[in-house]
Amino acid sequence: MRLLLMSDTHLPKRAKKLPEPLLAEIPCADLVVHAGDWVDTDTLDLLESRSRRLLAVYGNNDGPALRARLPEVARAELDGLRFGVIHETGSAQGREKRCAERFPDLDVLVFGHSHIPWDTTAPTGLRLLNPGSPTDRRRQPHCTYMTAAITDGRLSEVTLHRLPPR
């Protein structure tokens, strides 16, 4: 199972549209994950129409229209892997411990908010992934997104993709 992970698209404030390399990944993915801060419903509509399956949440910048359509936390079992998505996890310090305590029933948690790519594993085995932002790099050198695979109930091939400057 191929996964496409993104967060913090902030359209149309940070960019007019999603980058072409990211859009090209959508048909290749069995599951598209968006960890919130869409800002507009058009991006949600686009991903719903182009994705085989979408697992998504709202973020702190998402208004009533998006909150009416998306949960704060999303969960799915994917080939035996217990997967979750949330927008905010709090400060980087203590993140692994805090998330492992809050989500003891998950194997993988995808989050956003910071626009900073993140890939760590808590002592409990919970894998924490933040794909960064494909449209707003903030203090990072590049805009980013992630791809991954799930094979036999295991997460593999987690890759951070750097997007070319706009």
C-alpha positions as CSV (number, residue, x, y, z in Angstrom):
1,M,0.0,0.0,0.0
2,R,1.5,3.4,-1.1
3,L,0.9,6.5,1.1
4,L,1.1,10.1,0.3
5,L,1.5,12.4,3.4
6,M,1.0,16.1,3.4
7,S,0.0,18.9,5.8
8,D,-0.4,22.7,6.1
9,T,-1.3,23.4,2.5
10,H,-2.8,26.9,3.5
11,L,-4.3,27.5,0.1
12,P,-4.8,30.0,-1.4
13,K,-2.9,32.1,1.2
14,R,0.6,30.5,0.9
15,A,0.3,29.4,-2.7
16,K,-2.3,29.5,-5.5
17,K,-2.3,25.7,-6.0
18,L,-0.6,22.5,-4.9
19,P,2.8,21.9,-6.5
20,E,2.7,19.7,-9.7
21,P,5.1,17.0,-8.3
22,L,2.7,16.5,-5.3
23,L,-0.3,16.4,-7.6
24,A,1.5,13.8,-9.7
25,E,1.8,11.5,-6.7
26,I,-1.9,11.4,-5.9
27,P,-2.8,8.7,-8.5
28,C,0.1,6.6,-7.4
29,A,-1.1,6.5,-3.8
30,D,-3.6,4.0,-2.3
31,L,-4.1,6.5,0.6
32,V,-3.6,10.2,0.7
33,V,-3.2,11.7,4.2
34,H,-3.6,15.4,5.0
35,A,-2.8,16.5,8.6
36,G,-4.8,19.8,8.6
37,D,-4.5,23.5,7.9
38,W,-6.2,23.3,4.5
39,V,-7.7,26.8,4.8
40,D,-10.0,26.4,1.8
41,T,-12.5,23.7,1.0
42,D,-11.4,23.6,-2.7
43,T,-8.3,21.7,-1.7
44,L,-10.4,19.2,0.2
45,D,-12.7,18.8,-2.8
46,L,-9.7,18.3,-5.1
47,L,-8.1,15.6,-2.9
48,E,-11.5,13.9,-2.4
49,S,-12.0,13.7,-6.2
50,R,-8.5,12.6,-7.1
51,S,-7.6,10.2,-4.2
52,R,-8.5,6.6,-4.1
53,R,-8.9,7.1,-0.3
54,L,-8.4,10.1,1.9
55,L,-7.6,10.2,5.6
56,A,-7.7,13.8,6.8
57,V,-8.2,16.1,9.8
58,Y,-8.8,19.8,10.3
59,G,-6.2,22.2,11.7
60,N,-6.2,25.3,13.8
61,N,-6.5,27.6,10.7
62,D,-9.5,25.7,9.3
63,G,-12.9,27.3,9.6
64,P,-16.4,26.0,10.2
65,A,-16.8,24.6,6.6
66,L,-13.8,22.3,7.0
67,R,-14.5,21.4,10.6
68,A,-18.0,20.3,9.5
69,R,-16.5,17.8,7.0
70,L,-13.3,16.7,8.9
71,P,-12.6,15.3,12.4
72,E,-9.9,16.5,14.8
73,V,-8.4,13.0,14.9
74,A,-8.7,10.4,12.2
75,R,-7.8,6.7,12.5
76,A,-7.6,3.8,10.2
77,E,-6.2,0.2,10.3
78,L,-4.1,-0.3,7.2
79,D,-2.9,-3.8,6.5
80,G,-2.8,-4.4,10.2
81,L,-1.0,-1.1,11.0
82,R,-2.9,1.2,13.4
83,F,-2.7,4.6,11.9
84,G,-3.7,8.0,13.2
85,V,-3.7,11.6,12.0
86,I,-3.9,14.8,14.1
87,H,-2.9,18.4,13.4
88,E,-1.2,19.6,16.6
89,T,1.0,17.6,19.0
90,G,2.4,20.5,21.0
91,S,6.1,21.5,21.4
92,A,8.9,19.3,20.0
93,Q,10.3,18.8,23.5
94,G,8.6,15.8,25.0
95,R,6.6,15.1,21.9
96,E,7.3,11.3,21.7
97,K,6.3,10.7,25.3
98,R,3.2,12.9,25.2
99,C,2.0,11.3,21.9
100,A,2.7,7.8,23.1
101,E,0.6,8.4,26.2
102,R,-2.2,10.0,24.3
103,F,-2.3,7.4,21.5
104,P,-1.3,4.1,23.1
105,D,-3.4,2.2,20.5
106,L,-1.5,3.6,17.4
107,D,1.5,2.4,15.5
108,V,1.9,5.5,13.4
109,L,0.8,9.1,14.0
110,V,1.0,11.7,11.2
111,F,0.8,15.3,12.4
112,G,1.4,18.8,11.1
113,H,1.2,22.4,12.4
114,S,4.9,23.2,12.6
115,H,5.8,22.9,8.9
116,I,8.9,21.2,10.1
117,P,9.5,17.6,8.8
118,W,9.7,15.1,11.6
119,D,10.4,11.4,11.7
120,T,11.0,9.8,15.1
121,T,9.9,6.7,17.1
122,A,8.8,6.9,20.7
123,P,10.2,4.3,23.2
124,T,6.8,2.5,22.9
125,G,7.3,2.0,19.2
126,L,4.9,4.8,18.0
127,R,6.3,6.3,14.8
128,L,5.7,10.0,14.5
129,L,5.7,11.6,11.1
130,N,5.3,15.3,10.0
131,P,5.6,15.7,6.3
132,G,6.2,19.5,6.6
133,S,4.3,21.8,4.1
134,P,4.3,21.6,0.3
135,T,3.4,25.3,0.1
136,D,4.9,27.2,3.1
137,R,8.4,26.3,4.1
138,R,8.6,28.8,6.9
139,R,12.1,28.5,8.4
140,Q,12.9,25.3,6.5
141,P,15.1,25.3,3.4
142,H,12.4,23.5,1.2
143,C,8.7,22.9,1.0
144,T,8.2,19.2,1.5
145,Y,5.8,16.2,1.6
146,M,6.3,12.5,2.4
147,T,5.6,9.1,0.8
148,A,5.7,5.8,2.5
149,A,4.6,2.2,2.0
150,I,2.9,-0.4,4.2
151,T,3.8,-4.0,3.5
152,D,2.7,-6.9,5.7
153,G,1.6,-4.5,8.5
154,R,4.9,-2.6,8.6
155,L,5.7,0.9,7.6
156,S,8.6,1.2,5.1
157,E,10.1,3.4,2.5
158,V,9.4,6.6,4.4
159,T,10.8,9.3,2.1
160,L,10.8,13.1,2.6
161,H,10.5,14.8,-0.8
162,R,11.9,18.3,-1.2
163,L,10.0,20.5,-3.7
164,P,11.7,22.9,-6.1
165,P,11.4,26.6,-5.3
166,R,8.3,28.2,-6.8
